[in-house]
Amino acid sequence: MIFATAQLNGKTFIGIVTEDGHIMDLQKAEKKLFEMETIPADMTACIEQGEKLKNHVLQLQSWLNKSEETESFIYPLKDVQLLAPIPRPNKNIYCVGKNYRDHAIEMGSEADIPEYVMLFSKAPTSVIGPGEKIDPHLHITNELDYEGELAVIIGKKGKGIPEEEAMDYVFGYTVLNDVTARNLQSRHKQFLLGKSLDTSCPMGPYIVHKSAVEDPYSLKVETRVNGELRQSGETKDMIFSIEKVISVISQGTTLEPGDVIATGTPSGVGKGFNPPKFLQSGDEIEIVIEGVGTLKNQVK
């Protein structure tokens, strides 16, 4: 089950992506097939419906096979514009720093491998969708970097979540590029400014429901810049598991439906090369996470 936020003729809708390269407008399909309107046009509001949404979508997919009139609510993916799955999160995006051993070392040394979960955040205003341009912000940085990451989408409200129950709070997964101004990250010590520049959080193209991801720890994460492979890692190499991260965040902070948690990046970021390979205007970044999607963006 693959969810997307898309636009067609100026209208934004929540859709389900089909195996044959189409997208179904859930609101229109529900109205056509069931003569009812219960599915919101906002991804966070959809996620808040929890199992009700999942079961309803399964019903729609089942009825779809029996319907002869689908042109009014199913479109070729090439005809729509995909937005970030959650175009404007309600809160800052939670980000895990140095969650892959080799990345921690390339950013410093073995002494930089964290003992506890390291967290920072990105502002909601930094989010853009697939295909949108990344502003290089040349007036404040010449050290713009990429970080390909698996992101977790929270599915229900929770606080004080034990690790053994953490996956019950996951709705699904998406691809995220934690674009970073390294000079600002270094200068200000706290990471917020260097991580929160406008357009510095490309995300998407989809949210893949957790039921469609058999094992979130068996996924390959690859990042290419202009076709050159820069990052190649596997989620099994995370230092802190998804369950651990969710539990740690939630001990004193309430997690809510639609919250986004970026789980860290493998080695191979631009700053890790000698000399560094920072992003330049015109560069295209492609992040591929098997079973989750491919996220492409270009620097203006």
N, C-alpha and C positions, 0 to 999 in steps of 0.2 A: 504494500500500500504506500504510494508515493504522493505526497501532498505538495502543492505549489501555489504561490500567489502570482496571478497573471493579470495582464490587461489586454483588452480587445476593444477597439473603437472607443477608447477613453474610459471604459468601465473596468473596474478592478473586481476580480472574483477569486474564490478559492476553488482549486481544481484537483482532480486526481489524474495522474499521468498513467496512460495505458501502455501495455507492452508494444503496441504497434505504432508508437510515436504520436499519439493524440492526447488531448487533455479534455476532461469532462468538467464542465461548469456545474458544481454541486448544487447550487441554488436552483438553476434552471432545470436540471435533471430531476430534482426532487419535486419541483412544481409540476413538471410535465408528467412524471411517472406516478407520483403519489398525491398530487393536487394538495400539497401542503408546503409550508415554508418555515422550517425550523433551523436550517443551517445558516450561520452568520456569513457575512462577506469579509470577515476579519479573521486572520489565522489564530491569533491569541484567543479570541472568543470561541473559535472552533475547538482548540485544544482544551479549553475549560470544560467542554462537554464530555471529555474523557471517553469511557467505554461506549457511551451512548452514541458518540460520533462514529466511532469505529464500526459498531454494529449497523448503524444506519447506512454508512457507506457500503458495507458489504451487501446490504439489501439492494442498494441502488445498482451495484455492479451485477448482482444476480438478475435483477429485472432488466438491466440493459441488454442482456442477451436475448430477451423476448420482445424488445421494442423494435419496431421497424422505422420509427421516425426519430432519428438521433441528430440530424443536421443542426437543429436549433440549440443543442447544448454540448456537442462534441466537435472540437476543432483540431486541425493539424497543429502540432507544437510550433512549426515554423511560422504560423500565422499570428501567434500571440507574442507579447513581450513578457518575459519572465522577470519578476521583481525579486528582491530578497524575500525569502519565505515569510519572515517577520520584518516588514519594511521599517518599522519604528518600534523596537522593544520598549516595554514599559519602564525598564530599569537598565542600568549599565550592564554590559556583557561581562560576566565573570571570566577571568582568564588565568590559567595555570602556567606559571613560569618554570622553565628548566625542568620539565617533566620527562625528558629523555636524557639519559646519562651522557651520550656523546654530544648533545647540544649544550648541556651545562659545561662540559669541558671545553668546547670550541669557543664559548663565551668567556672563559677564564681558565680554570684548571679543575682538577679533581676536588679541590677544596670548595668549589662552587656547587657541587652536587648537594641539593637541599636535604636536610633531615626531616623537615616538615613541609607540608603543602605550601607552596609559594603562590600568592594570589595578588592580582591587580585587576583593573577594569578598563573598559573602553566605553566611551559615551555613546548613547543611542544615536546621536547625530552623525556618528562615523559610519553608519551602515549604508552600504549600497548593494545593488543586485548584480547578477551575472551580466557581463557585457558592458556594464557602466565603466566610465573612465575614472582612474585614480588621479587625483590632483597631486602633482609632485611638491607643491608648496615650496617652490624654489627660493622664496624670500626668507624662509626660516630654516631650511635644511638642504644639505647635499648628501645626506646619508640615509636615504629612504630604503627600507629593507622589506623583505617578504617573509612570511612564516605560514606554511601550509598546516592546517590543523583539522582534526575531527572535533566537531562541536556537538554537544548534547543539548537537547531541548527538553526542559522540564514539563511534565504533564499534569501534575497536581500539587496542591499546596501542602507544604510540610515543614516542620521544624523539629530539631533534635532527632533526625532520621538515623537509625542504626545502619551500619554498612550492609547487613544481611537483608535489609528491606529497601535499599537505595534504588535498585532497578525498577521497583514498583512505581517510582516517581518519574521515570523517564518516559517521554512521549516518543521521541525519535532522534534522528541524527542528521546533520548537514555538514557541508564543507565551509570552512572559514579561513580567510587570509588575514592574519594579524599583522597588517602593515605597520611598520614602526619607523619613526624618525630617531635613529640611533644617537645623534648628537643631543637631541632634547631629552632622551631617556637618560643619557649619561649626565647631562648638565643639571637636571632637576632632581636626580636621585629617585624620587618617586616617579613611577612610570606613566601616570595618567596623561600628561601633556604629550609625551612622545608616542603614545598609543592611541590618542583620541582625535587626531586631526580629522577634519571632514574627509570623507571617502576612504578612510583607513581601515574599514572593516567590510570588505566584500564578503558576501555570504550567499550560499545557495548551491545549485539552482533549486534544490528541492529539500523537503524534510522527508526522509524515509522512516516510516513507522518502525518502531523497535521489533515488531513481529516479523518484519522482512529482513532483519539483520540477525542471522543465526548466532554469530559470535563477534561482538564488537572488539575483541582482542585478536582477531585474525585478519585485520584489514591492512592493506598496504597503502602508505601515504607517499605520494610522489609530487614534487613540484618542478616544473620546467619554466625557464625564462628564455623566451625566443627559441624554444625547442630544445635548449640545453638542459639536461637533467641536473638539477642542483640538490634536491632532497629526495631520499629514498629510505623510508623507514617503515616500521610495522607497529601497530598499536599495542602489540603484546610487550613492547619494550618500554611502555610507560613505567615510570618509577612509582607513581601513585595511581591506583586504579580509579575508574569512574566512580565506583561505590565509595571509595575512601574520600574522594574530592567532594561528592555530594554530602556525605556525612559531616565532613569538617566544616563546610560552608554553613550547613543547616544547624549547627549546634547553638548558635546564637542569632542566626539570621533566617528569616522565613523565606523559603523558596516558593515561587508561585508559577502557575501555568504560563508558558511562554518565555520563562527565563532561559537565557542562553549561557552555556558553560563551554568555553574553548579549552580543550584538554592538553594543550602544549604542542610543541613542534619538534620534529626530528632534527638532526644535524644537517648542515648544508645551507644555512642562511648566508646572505651576502657578507655579513660582517665576519663570518667564520673563515673566509678565504684570505690568502696572503698574496697579493694585496686584496682588500675587500672588493666585492662585486655588488655595489649598491645599484639600485634601480635608476634607469635613465628615462627621459621622455621618449615615448614610442615603444618601450619594452612591453611585451605581452607575458603575463604570468598565467600559467595553467596548473591548477592543483587537481589531482585525481585521487580519489579515495574509492577503492573498489567496493562496489555494492551500494555506494552512497551518492556518487556523482562527480562531475567534472565542472570546476569553477574557473572561468576565464575572464580576465580583466586586463586592460591596457593602461599604461601610464600616459597621461596627456602629453 
